[in-house]
């Protein structure tokens, strides 16, 4: 938890970044190793960032 929330800050940014996807993939590996997940997720098909990216582009940077 300390590594994820450096400085005690919890980031609630809804955008799906490359870091977000890496985190999902790392968690997937842990779940597979623990026998909690069979198979793999096709992130290219599962994740569609177009809507949230369009909203952020229209709204501009956070204030």
C-alpha positions as CSV (number, residue, x, y, z in Angstrom):
1,X,0.0,0.0,0.0
2,X,2.8,2.4,0.8
3,X,4.3,1.9,-2.6
4,X,1.0,2.4,-4.3
5,X,0.0,5.5,-2.4
6,X,3.2,7.4,-2.0
7,X,3.1,10.2,0.6
8,X,-0.4,8.9,1.7
9,X,-2.0,10.4,-1.4
10,X,-4.8,8.3,-3.0
11,X,-5.1,9.3,-6.7
12,X,-8.7,9.2,-7.9
13,X,-8.0,10.1,-11.5
14,X,-10.5,8.1,-13.6
15,X,-8.2,8.0,-16.7
16,X,-6.8,4.6,-17.7
17,X,-3.1,5.2,-18.2
18,X,-0.3,2.8,-19.2
19,X,0.6,2.7,-15.5
20,X,-3.0,1.6,-14.7
21,X,-2.9,-1.1,-17.3
22,X,0.5,-2.3,-15.9
23,X,-1.0,-2.4,-12.5
24,X,-4.0,-4.5,-13.7
25,X,-1.5,-6.9,-15.5
26,X,0.6,-7.3,-12.4
27,X,-2.4,-8.0,-10.2
28,X,-3.6,-10.5,-12.8
29,X,-0.2,-12.3,-12.5
30,X,-0.6,-12.5,-8.7
31,X,-4.1,-13.8,-9.0
32,X,-3.0,-16.5,-11.5
33,X,-0.1,-17.5,-9.3
34,X,-2.5,-17.8,-6.3
35,X,-4.9,-20.0,-8.3
36,X,-7.6,-17.3,-8.2
37,X,-7.8,-16.7,-11.9
38,X,-7.7,-19.1,-14.8
39,X,-6.8,-17.7,-18.2
40,X,-5.7,-14.2,-19.1
41,X,-7.5,-10.9,-19.8
42,X,-7.1,-9.5,-23.3
43,X,-6.6,-5.8,-22.3
44,X,-6.7,-4.7,-25.9
45,X,-10.3,-5.8,-26.2
46,X,-11.3,-5.2,-22.6
47,X,-10.1,-1.6,-22.2
48,X,-11.7,1.2,-24.2
49,X,-10.3,4.6,-23.2
50,X,-12.0,6.6,-25.9
51,X,-15.0,8.0,-23.9
52,X,-13.0,9.1,-20.8
53,X,-10.2,10.5,-23.0
54,X,-12.8,12.5,-25.0
55,X,-14.3,13.9,-21.8
56,X,-11.0,14.9,-20.4
57,X,-10.0,16.5,-23.8
58,X,-13.3,18.5,-23.8
59,X,-13.1,19.5,-20.1
60,X,-9.5,20.5,-20.1
61,X,-7.0,20.1,-17.3
62,X,-8.4,19.7,-13.7
63,X,-8.8,22.9,-11.7
